[in-house]
Amino acid sequence: MLKTSTTLDLSRADILARLDGATKERLRIPAREFVRLYRAGKLEDLGSFADLISLIYLLPEDDPLFADAA
């Protein structure tokens, strides 16, 4: 059996576009608001947002998105 692996390289712009698009579509809020709510512990059912949360952790800790969401 042949094993294959796929690597997806995402730029900061790609990550932000995916995150902002998904938060606006699913929650009707921008990414910075989603990050603020997540960091404040105000999101319920985190499992339903695991894909979005994983995108957050692809960004460096000093990313401007986090300052905007403070």
Secondary structure, DSSP 8 states (H G I E B T S, - for coil): -----------HHHHHHHHHHHHHHHHSS-HHHHHHHHHTT--S-GGGGHHHHHHHTTS-TT-HHHHHT-
